[in-house]
Each structure stands twice: as C-alpha cells, then as structure tokens.
Amino acid sequence: MTSAPAAGEPPPPAGSAPPAGGGPRGLIGVTARGARLRGVTARGARRRGVTARGAGLRGVTARGAGLSAGAVVLLVAGFWFGYPDLAMLGAAGVVAIVSAAVFALWRPRLGVERVAEPDRVARGESARMTLTVRNTSRVRAANLVASDRVGNGSVPVPLLRLRAGRDTTVGYPVPTRRRGVVRIGPLRVTRRDPLGLIRLARTYGDVARVWVHPRIHPLRAVPAGMARSLDGRIDKVPHGTITFDSLREYVMGDDLRRVHWRSSAKAGELMVREQLDTSEPAVVVLLDDRAAAHSPVRDGTAESFEAACEVAASIVAAAVREDLPVGLHLVTTVATGPYLDVLTETEPRAGDLEPALRRMRARRLGDTLVFLTGPGGRDDLGAVSGLRGPYASVVAGLFGDRDAAPVSAGDGLIVIEAADAEEFAGAWDGVRGW
C-alpha cells in the first residue's frame, strides 16, 4: 500500500509513520503546514475476482472411501471364487464411484465481485459487504453450496440454479467489534454428488479487506507551540509566529497584500512572499507496542493496548482538526502508511524501549511528546521523563493499571492514568500544563 520514496528524498525515520499522503483513506499527510485528514468513511472498495475454474480442494467422503473398498473386495472375491453376483455388486460400486467423480468434477465458471461500504470504519460502526456472483459459463449451474469467508467465520451464499449470464447478489454485515483488518473472501463453492461419495470445494475471487480503525474520542485541548528568543526565554504561542521564508511567482487567488513590490519591479512580474510558521505547535505521539508493556491478554486482546491505540488516534485527529503538525511513532517497528491504518494493523510484539528513547532524544521532532503505554511500562516512566529537555512538554498515558500506586509526576512529566480511552479524554482536557 505504501509507495517507495522518490529519488533524492530522505527515508522516513525508524519507528515512525511518514507524513506522506500517498496511502488509502485515513489520517495522512503531515506537511510543514500541518496535517491533513481524509475521511475515515470511504465510498466503498470494489474488488473483482473472476476465476474460471477456481482452486480445487478435493476429497473423498467416508462413504465414498467405504464404497470404494467394498467394491474392490467384492470384485476380487467374485472373480477369485467364481461368484458373478459379487462381481456385479462390485462393478456397480465402481460405476457409482466413477459417476460421482464425473458429477463432482464439473467446474462452474463464476465471476465474483465485492463492494465494501465503507472499507474503513471506526470500531463499532456499521459496514456492509455486497457480494455479486455471476455465472460466466454457457450452461446453467446446478445447485451449489457456497460460503464467503469473513474474518474467522463464514457467511452462507445461496447459488440456486444460477442461469448462464445471470448473477445473484448477497449482502451481509462486516463484524466491527474489534480493531483490526477484517479479511473477506475468497468465496468457497462446494459441490458433491447426490450419493455423497465425493465432495469438492473450490475457491473463487480475491480477498477484500475492511479496516476497522480505533475509535476516536473528542479532545478539546491541544498543546501550544514554543517561541524561543535569543536570550533563552521560552514563551508559549498557541497559534505560532510568522516569519519570511522565500519569494515565488504570483498565482491567481493570492492575497495582494503579500505581493513584494520591490522584487516584482526587478523581476518584471508579480512576486509573492512565502511565510513560514517557525513556532507552530507540533505533537509527537509515541505508542508503546511492546508485548511486555500490555498484559494480561484476554481473548487475544490486550485492553490496555486497545485503549492506547484509541488515544493515539484521538490525539492525531485533534491535531489534524486544528491543522497542526503531528507525528506517530512506534517503539518496536517502523510504521508506514496512513496513521489510522497504522493504528489498525499494529499489534504488540517483542521489542526494547531504549532505542526509541534515544531516537526521540536525538531528533527533536516537536514541542509536545505523548507516550502511551500499559501496566508493563510503569517502571519506564522515569526514563521517559528524561526527554523533558528536548521537548517542552512530556505527557505519559498509563492504561489498565489503576489499582497500582499512583505515579509521581516528577521532572515536569505529566502522567495521566486511566482505565480506558474515554477516561483519558476527560483527563486530557483538564490538563493545564500545556
């Protein structure tokens, strides 16, 4: 999904989601002028997969295996001991097996098309998949038993006497109870003979994906930028400061107040001043995706990690709403692509926090650093507070461990302990230390 960087462009920093806007729908595009938000709800993704024959999964049923063995025994006994009746019964069994194979081996030509509406949703929102199956052969298809794979389950798809050139459409909801990428497809078509001797299953079409993004909670407060004067004083600037950057040619629609008349007279054409906000607030979100930081795991899900993903998505969305630069970084791995897709696909894994902290310390990526972790990251907050020098504000979100002793917010570290993302959102808006 992620395109390679153009020649001459520096590679994205390790552990970060690049600010490019070349990915699919989601939170993407962090430029010098701030982040851009593309709609989470898409108009739908269309996938076509026309498979003439499909991938075959062959199998002889227990009944077929028993009949085959019995037919062989009867034929051998009939010819060996001279009993023609036994030989005739064995021959009848062989005919039944051959007829069943011919019946089941017929392969219908089916075209499969899928449309997800939408293909990206927030957790808990509704999404539907529309499946269209078309008979592309020249003969009428017999009654087929088909099912469409949806995540770890399946949905039955009735294919009753589908005529040549006709199609049938089935719609069903996509499960969105859990964050992640839901794989849908391929279509599995099962055909067996009337006697139940042979059963063949074939797959048709491609695999579609629906991204279930973390739920976004509204955050009203956003950090302020920092203006640093020559005497070392640091002032909070909620909206940044403007300074001259460069000149460029006038483009229809530019504000005439930005025309630099002296340069225009020298160049013989209108020249416009380009201005840069040197102290625009920049937010850096560091998501702790270490498996050791998020335990225990119930039903394959670490609740603290799910809360951290929702908070990360909420902070990024709040920064995008205010048109502020924002960066998303992971502790253990390089994250590339649209931010919401990154938060959808990431899962806890083995890793070390120290390299990520060194990277954050070496590169001052913004004014405010937000570190989101689980119960296992409580002992690492002291190391995180060491980033207070490069970053004007350091905030730590600790999830899933409310029964433990409160963390001392020393060295200018702001600690927000919350059971879930909703509680964190309320505490975030109450912070007065921006």
C-alpha positions as CSV (number, residue, x, y, z in Angstrom):
1,M,0.0,0.0,0.0
2,T,2.9,2.4,0.7
3,S,4.8,3.8,-2.3
4,A,8.5,4.0,-2.3
5,P,10.1,7.4,-1.7
6,A,11.2,9.3,-4.8
7,A,14.8,9.6,-5.7
8,G,16.6,12.1,-3.5
9,E,14.0,12.1,-0.7
10,P,15.3,11.1,2.7
11,P,13.9,7.9,4.1
12,P,11.3,8.1,7.0
13,P,12.7,7.9,10.5
14,A,12.7,4.4,12.0
15,G,9.6,3.7,14.1
16,S,7.6,6.4,12.5
17,A,4.7,6.7,10.2
18,P,5.8,9.0,7.3
19,P,3.9,12.2,6.7
20,A,3.2,11.3,3.1
21,G,-0.3,11.3,1.7
22,G,0.0,8.5,-0.8
23,G,-1.9,5.9,1.2
24,P,-5.5,4.9,1.2
25,R,-8.2,6.8,3.1
26,G,-7.4,7.8,6.7
27,L,-5.3,10.3,8.6
28,I,-2.4,11.1,6.2
29,G,-0.3,13.9,5.0
30,V,1.7,15.8,7.7
31,T,3.4,18.7,5.9
32,A,5.2,21.8,7.1
33,R,1.8,23.5,7.2
34,G,0.2,20.8,9.3
35,A,-1.6,17.5,8.9
36,R,-4.5,16.7,6.6
37,L,-7.4,14.4,7.3
38,R,-9.0,12.3,4.6
39,G,-12.5,11.0,5.5
40,V,-12.5,7.8,7.6
41,T,-15.7,6.7,5.9
42,A,-14.9,5.8,2.4
43,R,-17.3,5.5,-0.5
44,G,-16.5,1.8,-0.8
45,A,-13.9,-0.5,-2.2
46,R,-14.6,-2.6,-5.2
47,R,-12.8,-5.9,-5.8
48,R,-13.4,-8.1,-8.8
49,G,-12.1,-11.6,-9.0
50,V,-13.2,-13.7,-12.0
51,T,-11.9,-17.2,-11.6
52,A,-12.7,-19.6,-14.4
53,R,-12.0,-22.8,-12.6
54,G,-11.1,-21.9,-9.1
55,A,-8.6,-23.5,-6.8
56,G,-9.7,-27.1,-6.1
57,L,-9.8,-28.8,-2.8
58,R,-10.6,-32.5,-3.5
59,G,-11.8,-35.1,-1.0
60,V,-13.5,-38.5,-1.0
61,T,-16.0,-38.7,1.8
62,A,-16.1,-41.6,4.3
63,R,-19.0,-43.1,2.5
64,G,-17.1,-42.9,-0.8
65,A,-14.0,-44.5,0.7
66,G,-16.1,-47.3,2.2
67,L,-17.8,-48.0,-1.1
68,S,-14.5,-48.0,-3.0
69,A,-13.0,-50.5,-0.6
70,G,-16.2,-52.6,-0.7
71,A,-16.3,-52.6,-4.5
72,V,-12.7,-53.8,-4.7
73,V,-13.3,-56.6,-2.2
74,L,-16.4,-57.7,-4.0
75,L,-14.7,-57.7,-7.4
76,V,-11.8,-59.7,-6.1
77,A,-14.0,-62.2,-4.2
78,G,-16.4,-62.5,-7.2
79,F,-13.7,-63.3,-9.7
80,W,-11.5,-65.3,-7.4
81,F,-14.2,-67.6,-6.0
82,G,-16.3,-67.6,-9.1
83,Y,-19.4,-65.7,-7.7
84,P,-20.7,-63.5,-10.5
85,D,-23.3,-61.8,-8.2
86,L,-20.5,-60.5,-6.0
87,A,-18.6,-59.3,-9.1
88,M,-21.7,-57.5,-10.4
89,L,-22.1,-55.7,-7.0
90,G,-18.5,-54.7,-7.1
91,A,-18.9,-53.4,-10.6
92,A,-22.0,-51.4,-9.6
93,G,-19.9,-49.8,-6.8
94,V,-17.2,-48.9,-9.3
95,V,-19.8,-47.3,-11.6
96,A,-21.2,-45.3,-8.7
97,I,-17.7,-44.0,-7.8
98,V,-16.9,-43.0,-11.4
99,S,-20.3,-41.4,-11.9
100,A,-19.9,-39.4,-8.7
101,A,-16.4,-38.3,-9.8
102,V,-17.7,-37.1,-13.2
103,F,-20.6,-35.3,-11.5
104,A,-18.4,-33.5,-8.9
105,L,-15.5,-32.7,-11.1
106,W,-17.7,-30.4,-13.3
107,R,-16.3,-26.9,-12.6
108,P,-18.7,-24.0,-12.9
109,R,-17.2,-20.7,-14.3
110,L,-18.1,-18.0,-11.8
111,G,-17.2,-14.3,-11.6
112,V,-17.0,-12.7,-8.1
113,E,-17.3,-9.0,-7.3
114,R,-17.2,-7.5,-3.9
115,V,-18.1,-4.0,-2.7
116,A,-17.3,-2.8,0.8
117,E,-19.4,0.1,2.1
118,P,-17.3,1.6,3.5
119,D,-13.9,-0.2,3.5
120,R,-12.7,1.9,6.5
121,V,-14.8,2.4,9.7
122,A,-14.3,3.2,13.3
123,R,-14.7,0.3,15.8
124,G,-18.4,-0.3,16.5
125,E,-19.6,1.5,13.3
126,S,-21.6,-0.4,10.7
127,A,-20.1,-1.7,7.5
128,R,-21.5,-4.0,4.8
129,M,-20.1,-6.2,2.2
130,T,-22.1,-6.7,-1.1
131,L,-21.1,-9.9,-2.9
132,T,-22.2,-10.5,-6.5
133,V,-21.7,-13.9,-8.1
134,R,-22.1,-14.2,-11.9
135,N,-22.4,-17.4,-13.9
136,T,-19.9,-16.8,-16.8
137,S,-20.3,-20.2,-18.4
138,R,-22.7,-21.1,-21.2
139,V,-24.8,-23.7,-19.2
140,R,-27.0,-23.5,-16.2
141,A,-25.2,-24.1,-13.0
142,A,-26.6,-26.7,-10.7
143,N,-27.5,-26.0,-7.1
144,L,-24.2,-25.1,-5.3
145,V,-23.4,-24.8,-1.7
146,A,-21.2,-21.7,-1.2
147,S,-19.9,-19.7,1.7
148,D,-17.9,-16.5,2.0
149,R,-15.1,-16.2,4.5
150,V,-15.5,-13.2,6.8
151,G,-12.6,-13.0,9.3
152,N,-12.6,-16.2,11.3
153,G,-16.2,-17.1,10.3
154,S,-18.2,-17.6,7.2
155,V,-21.5,-16.4,5.6
156,P,-23.7,-18.8,3.5
157,V,-24.2,-17.7,-0.1
158,P,-27.2,-19.4,-1.9
159,L,-26.5,-20.3,-5.5
160,L,-29.7,-21.9,-6.7
161,R,-29.9,-22.8,-10.4
162,L,-27.9,-19.8,-11.5
163,R,-28.5,-19.4,-15.2
164,A,-25.8,-18.6,-17.8
165,G,-25.1,-14.9,-17.8
166,R,-27.1,-14.2,-14.7
167,D,-25.9,-13.1,-11.3
168,T,-27.0,-13.1,-7.7
169,T,-26.2,-10.6,-5.0
170,V,-25.9,-11.2,-1.3
171,G,-25.2,-8.5,1.3
172,Y,-24.1,-9.1,4.9
173,P,-22.7,-7.0,7.7
174,V,-19.0,-7.0,8.5
175,P,-18.0,-7.5,12.1
176,T,-16.5,-4.3,13.6
177,R,-16.5,-5.1,17.3
178,R,-12.7,-5.3,17.4
179,R,-10.0,-3.1,15.9
180,G,-8.0,-4.7,13.1
181,V,-8.1,-5.7,9.4
182,V,-11.0,-8.0,8.5
183,R,-10.2,-10.3,5.6
184,I,-13.2,-11.2,3.5
185,G,-13.0,-14.0,0.9
186,P,-12.4,-15.9,-1.1
187,L,-15.7,-17.5,-2.0
188,R,-15.8,-21.2,-1.3
189,V,-18.0,-23.3,-3.5
190,T,-18.7,-26.9,-2.5
191,R,-20.0,-29.5,-5.0
192,R,-20.8,-33.1,-4.2
193,D,-22.7,-35.9,-6.0
194,P,-26.2,-37.0,-4.9
195,L,-24.9,-40.1,-3.2
196,G,-22.4,-38.1,-1.1
197,L,-19.4,-40.1,-2.3
198,I,-17.1,-37.3,-3.4
199,R,-17.0,-33.7,-2.2
200,L,-15.0,-31.0,-3.9
201,A,-14.5,-27.4,-2.7
202,R,-13.1,-24.6,-4.8
203,T,-12.3,-21.0,-4.1
204,Y,-13.3,-18.1,-6.3
205,G,-12.4,-14.4,-6.3
206,D,-9.9,-12.3,-4.4
207,V,-9.6,-11.4,-0.8
208,A,-11.0,-8.0,0.2
209,R,-10.1,-6.1,3.4
210,V,-12.1,-3.8,5.7
211,W,-10.1,-1.7,8.1
212,V,-11.7,-1.3,11.5
213,H,-10.0,1.8,12.9
214,P,-9.6,2.6,16.6
215,R,-12.5,4.6,18.0
216,I,-11.8,8.4,18.1
217,H,-12.7,10.3,21.3
218,P,-13.1,14.1,21.1
219,L,-10.3,16.1,22.6
220,R,-10.8,19.8,23.0
221,A,-7.4,20.8,24.3
222,V,-4.3,20.9,22.1
223,P,-0.7,21.8,23.1
224,A,0.7,25.2,22.4
225,G,3.9,25.9,20.4
226,M,7.1,27.3,21.8
227,A,8.8,30.6,20.7
228,R,12.5,30.7,21.7
229,S,14.2,34.0,21.9
230,L,17.9,34.7,21.6
231,D,18.2,35.3,25.4
232,G,16.9,31.8,26.1
233,R,13.4,32.7,27.1
234,I,10.7,30.2,26.0
235,D,7.1,31.5,25.5
236,K,4.0,29.5,24.7
237,V,2.5,30.5,21.4
238,P,-0.9,28.8,20.8
239,H,-1.0,29.8,17.1
240,G,2.6,30.1,16.2
241,T,4.6,33.0,14.8
242,I,5.1,34.1,11.2
243,T,8.4,34.8,9.5
244,F,9.6,35.4,6.0
245,D,10.7,32.3,4.1
246,S,11.0,32.9,0.3
247,L,9.6,34.5,-2.8
248,R,7.6,32.9,-5.5
249,E,5.6,33.9,-8.6
250,Y,2.1,35.3,-8.1
251,V,-0.7,32.7,-8.6
252,M,-4.3,33.8,-9.3
253,G,-6.1,34.0,-6.0
254,D,-3.1,35.0,-3.9
255,D,-3.6,37.8,-1.4
256,L,-2.4,41.1,-3.0
257,R,-1.1,42.2,0.5
258,R,1.6,39.5,0.2
259,V,3.0,40.9,-3.1
260,H,6.6,42.1,-2.7
261,W,6.5,45.2,-4.9
262,R,10.2,45.9,-5.0
263,S,11.1,42.4,-6.0
264,S,8.3,42.4,-8.5
265,A,9.7,45.6,-10.2
266,K,13.1,43.9,-10.5
267,A,11.7,40.6,-11.8
268,G,9.2,42.2,-14.2
269,E,6.4,40.0,-12.8
270,L,4.5,39.9,-9.6
271,M,6.3,38.1,-6.7
272,V,4.6,36.9,-3.6
273,R,6.2,36.5,-0.1
274,E,6.1,32.9,1.3
275,Q,5.8,32.9,5.1
276,L,6.7,30.1,7.5
277,D,5.3,29.5,10.9
278,T,8.5,28.8,12.8
279,S,6.9,28.0,16.2
280,E,3.8,26.2,15.1
281,P,2.9,23.6,17.7
282,A,4.0,20.1,16.8
283,V,2.8,17.0,18.6
284,V,4.7,13.7,18.7
285,V,2.8,10.5,19.7
286,L,5.0,7.5,20.8
287,L,2.9,4.4,21.1
288,D,4.4,1.6,23.2
289,D,3.7,-1.5,21.2
290,R,5.9,-3.8,23.3
291,A,4.1,-7.0,24.3
292,A,5.7,-6.8,27.7
293,A,4.0,-3.5,28.4
294,H,0.5,-4.7,27.7
295,S,-0.6,-7.6,29.9
296,P,-2.7,-9.5,30.7
297,V,-4.2,-10.6,27.4
298,R,-7.8,-11.7,27.4
299,D,-9.4,-13.4,24.4
300,G,-6.4,-12.5,22.3
301,T,-6.8,-8.8,23.1
302,A,-4.8,-6.6,25.5
303,E,-7.3,-4.0,26.7
304,S,-4.5,-1.5,27.7
305,F,-3.1,-1.6,24.1
306,E,-6.6,-1.1,22.6
307,A,-7.0,2.0,24.8
308,A,-3.6,3.3,23.9
309,C,-4.5,2.9,20.2
310,E,-7.7,4.8,20.6
311,V,-6.0,7.6,22.5
312,A,-3.3,7.8,19.8
313,A,-6.0,8.1,17.1
314,S,-7.8,10.7,19.2
315,I,-4.7,12.9,19.6
316,V,-3.8,12.7,15.9
317,A,-7.4,13.6,15.0
318,A,-7.4,16.6,17.3
319,A,-4.1,17.8,15.8
320,V,-5.5,17.4,12.3
321,R,-8.6,19.3,13.3
322,E,-6.5,22.2,14.4
323,D,-4.3,21.9,11.3
324,L,-1.2,21.2,13.5
325,P,1.8,19.1,12.5
326,V,1.6,15.7,14.2
327,G,3.8,12.6,14.0
328,L,3.0,9.0,15.0
329,H,5.9,6.7,16.1
330,L,6.0,3.1,17.4
331,V,8.5,1.7,19.8
332,T,9.4,-1.6,18.2
333,T,9.0,-1.2,14.5
334,V,8.9,1.1,11.5
335,A,5.3,2.3,10.9
336,T,4.5,3.4,7.3
337,G,1.2,4.5,5.8
338,P,-1.8,6.5,6.8
339,Y,-1.9,6.9,10.6
340,L,-5.3,5.3,11.2
341,D,-4.3,2.3,9.1
342,V,-1.0,2.0,11.1
343,L,-3.0,2.0,14.3
344,T,-5.4,-0.6,12.8
345,E,-2.7,-3.0,11.7
346,T,-0.3,-2.8,14.6
347,E,-0.2,-5.5,17.3
348,P,2.0,-5.9,20.4
349,R,5.3,-7.5,19.7
350,A,8.7,-8.1,21.3
351,G,11.0,-5.0,21.5
352,D,13.1,-2.6,23.6
353,L,12.2,0.9,24.6
354,E,15.7,2.3,24.9
355,P,16.4,2.6,21.2
356,A,13.2,4.5,20.7
357,L,14.0,7.0,23.5
358,R,17.5,7.6,22.0
359,R,15.9,8.3,18.7
360,M,13.4,10.7,20.3
361,R,16.2,12.5,22.2
362,A,18.5,12.8,19.2
363,R,15.8,14.3,16.9
364,R,13.6,17.0,18.4
365,L,10.5,16.2,16.4
366,G,8.1,18.6,18.1
367,D,7.2,20.5,21.2
368,T,5.0,18.0,22.9
369,L,5.7,14.3,23.3
370,V,2.9,11.9,24.3
371,F,4.0,8.5,25.4
372,L,1.2,5.9,25.6
373,T,1.9,2.6,27.5
374,G,0.3,-0.1,29.6
375,P,0.9,-1.7,33.0
376,G,4.3,-3.1,32.0
377,G,5.6,0.4,31.1
378,R,5.1,1.9,34.6
379,D,8.7,1.4,35.5
380,D,9.9,3.1,32.3
381,L,8.3,6.4,33.0
382,G,11.4,7.6,34.7
383,A,13.4,7.1,31.5
384,V,10.7,8.8,29.5
385,S,10.8,11.9,31.8
386,G,14.4,12.3,30.6
387,L,13.0,13.7,27.3
388,R,11.9,16.8,29.1
389,G,14.9,18.6,27.8
390,P,14.4,18.3,24.0
391,Y,10.6,18.5,24.4
392,A,8.8,21.4,26.2
393,S,6.0,19.1,27.4
394,V,6.1,15.4,28.0
395,V,2.9,13.6,28.7
396,A,2.6,9.9,29.7
397,G,-0.6,8.0,29.4
398,L,-0.8,4.8,31.5
399,F,-3.7,2.4,30.9
400,G,-5.0,-0.7,32.6
401,D,-3.3,-0.4,36.0
402,R,-5.5,1.8,38.2
403,D,-5.0,-0.5,41.3
404,A,-1.3,0.2,41.5
405,A,0.3,3.0,43.4
406,P,0.0,6.4,41.7
407,V,2.9,7.6,39.7
408,S,4.8,10.6,40.9
409,A,4.8,13.3,38.2
410,G,8.3,14.5,38.7
411,D,10.8,16.3,36.5
412,G,8.0,18.0,34.7
413,L,6.4,14.8,33.4
414,I,2.6,14.9,33.2
415,V,1.1,11.5,33.9
416,I,-2.5,10.6,33.1
417,E,-3.6,7.3,34.5
418,A,-6.9,6.0,33.0
419,A,-8.8,2.7,32.8
420,D,-9.8,3.4,29.2
421,A,-9.6,5.9,26.4
422,E,-12.8,7.7,27.4
423,E,-11.5,8.4,30.9
424,F,-8.2,9.6,29.4
425,A,-10.0,12.0,27.1
426,G,-11.7,13.7,30.1
427,A,-8.4,13.9,32.0
428,W,-6.6,15.3,28.9
429,D,-8.9,18.2,28.6
430,G,-8.3,19.0,32.2
431,V,-4.5,19.3,31.9
432,R,-3.4,22.9,32.5
433,G,0.3,22.4,31.8
434,W,0.4,22.9,28.0
